[in-house]
Amino acid sequence: MSKRIALIEDDPAIRENYTAALQRQGYTVLSFADRPSAESAFSQRLPDLAIIDIGLQNEIDGGFALCQQLRGLSKTLPIIFFTARDNDFDTICGLRMGADDYLTKDISLPHLIARIAALFRRSELLLTPEHQEDIVQQGKLRMDSNRMTVNWQEQPIELTVTEFWMLHAIAKYAGHVKSRQQLMDESRMVVDDTTITSHIKRIRKKFMQLDPEFDSIETVYGMGYRWKRSV
């Protein structure tokens, strides 16, 4: 059965072009011109992945609201912002809303399709059987890469798919510095430095909401990030 992608885009020409392009890749595409129609459909059934523009008709930030609503319905549904708004503020806001990726409309279609395929590959790992070798235990941290679960001090922490693999890349090799390029490679993502920085900040924040003393993720300036070895 083909994967179901929801495309929420208020520009008719862009919506039609990308719907046709994704269908040619074998995806089933559900397209929506506004937030209410998308929310109504999602209340009946969630897609396998959502691509959302930020400005939706008369709602300048309608895509942000839709992302929050989707994230409330599913912690693991892959969500991509696809927008003309190319600035740090919107990028950071989008990732803070729980999106897995933030892309601007000047990227090529093959690039967009590659990002979609990467998110689907990682989501499918949720369905694989559990194996002990998939467990990462570093002091108070326990990660299960099959179930994509994270526990700190035996309490669960909800991470998006992208955040999970970013954390897994550094926690699996505690004490080793991981460059931004290595984080991209090991989390199977192609993103810019700003996006990686935003993801790391968001991961730290989630741990600190549970443990204000959390300091296990170190920034090694000019090099990358490191998970502190447990004492």
N, C-alpha and C positions, 0 to 999 in steps of 0.2 A: 504494500500500500504506500502510495507516495506521501511524502511529508506535506503537512498543511502549513502554509505561510500566510499570515495576515499582513497586508500592506495597507497602512493608513496614511493616505496622501490626498491633499485637497486639490492639487493641480491635476485636472483631467488628463492632459497630455502625458505628464510624467507617470501618473498612475497607470494609464493604459500601456505605455511603453515598457515599464518595469514588470507589469503583470504578464505581458506577452513573453518577455525575456525569461522570466523565472519559470513560466510554464514550459518553455522550450528546454529547460534544464530538468524537466520531469516533476516539478513541484506542483501541488495543487495550491492555487493562489486565491485567497479571499480578499477582495479589495474594498476599502471603505473610504468615503470622502470626509467623514467627520467623526468626532469622538462619540456622540450618542449612538450612532448606528453600530460602531465597533463594540461599544460596551454592551449593547443589547445582544449582539451575537456572542460575545464572550461569556455572557451570563448563561448561555445555553451550552456552549462547548468552547474550550480553549484551543487555540492553534498550537502547532508544534514550535513555532517561532514567530515573533512579531517584528515588523519593520515600521517604525513610527516617525513621521515628521513632527516637528515641535509645534509650528504654527498650523492650526487647523481651522480654516474658514475664519469665523469671527472670534476665535479663541487664540490669542497670541501665544499662550503657553499650554494649549490644549493637550499637546503630546506629553508634556510632563505629567499632567493629571492622569492621562490614560496609562502611562507607565506605572505610576503609583498604584492605580487600581489593579493592573495586571499583576504587579509584584505582590499585592495583597492576596491575590487568588492563587499564585504559584511562586514559590521561592526559586524554582529552577528553570522556569520557562525562559529560553534565550530571547533577549530583547535587544534590538539594534535601533539607535536613533539615526535617522537618515535625513539630513537637513542642510539648508543653505547657510545656517548660522555658524560661522567659523570663528569662534572666540573661546578663550579659556573659561569665561564665566559660565556659558551655556554647556560647555563640555563637562566641567566639574559638576554643575547642577544635574546634568543627565546621568552621570555615573553615580552621583549620590542618590538619585531616585531609584537606583537599582538596575540600570541598564548594563548589559555586558559589553557593549561596544558603542562608539559614537563616530559616525562617518559623515563626511560632508559630500554634497552632491557633485563635486568636481572629480570624484574618483571614478575609475573606469568600471564598466559592468563586470569584466572578469575579476577585478579586485573585490567588488561586492559579493560576487558568487563564491569566491574563495573564503571570504569571512563567514558567509552563511554555512558553507560546508564544514569549516573548522568548528563552529559552534555545534553543529549537529553531531560531529564525531565525538565531541566531548560529552554531549548529553547522552549519547547512546551507551557510554560507559556505565551509566546508572543501572543498566539492565544486565550487566555481566555478573557472574557468580562471585561470591566473596572468597578471597584468598588471603592467608595471613601475610603474604609478602606485600599486600597492598596497604598494610597498616604502617603509618609513620607515628612513632612515639618519641617525643622529645620533651622530657620532664612533664610539665602540666598539660602539654599539648598532645592530643591524639587525633590523627586524621585517618579516615578510611576512604581510599581513592575509588573503591567500587561503589560504595553508597554515597560518596561525596559528602560525608559528614565531618564536622569539626567539633571537637570538645576541648574546652580549656577549664582546668580545675573541675573536670567531670561535668561541666555544664555545656550545653550545645550553643554554638555560635552559627548564625545563619549567614552564609556567604553566597554570592552569585557564582555562576559557573566560572567566569573569568577570575574572580577573586580567589576562588578555591585553588585553581591551578597556579596562580601567581604565588600563593602562600605555599603550596606543595613544593614548588620549585626551589624555594629557599629553605624550608623546614626539613626537607629530605636530606639535605647536605648541610646540617648545622655547622656553623663555624666557617663555612666557605662563602666567599663573596660571589654573588651572582650579578653579572652585568645586566643592563637593560636588554641587550641583545639576547643573552642567555635566558632571561625571563620570557622573552617573546618566543624563543625557540622551544623551551620546555613547556610553555603553556599553549603552544601551537597557535599563537596569535601574531598578527602583524599590526602593531600600533605604534604611535609616536611616543616620545619621551614624556610629554605632558600627560598623556593618557595613563601611562604606567605609574607616574607619580601620583595621579589622582586615585588609582586603584590601591596603591600602598597606603595612602592616607586614610582611605575608607576602611581598609582592613584593620589598621591600627585603632581607628575610632571604635570599631565594633568590639575589639578585645578590651579596650579601655572602658567601654560602657559596662562591661562585666567585671573588670579588674582595673581600677584606676592606676595601679602601680605597674601595669604591663609595660615592659620595655624590651621585649625579646627581638623585635625587628630593628636592626641597626641600619642607618644610612651611612654608607662608606663613600664620602664625597669624592666625586670624580670617577668612581668605580661602579657602585651599584648598591646592593642590599645584602644583608647577612642576618641569619637567625642565630642568636646567641646559643652557644652550647650550654646544656644544663650543668650546674655545679654539683 
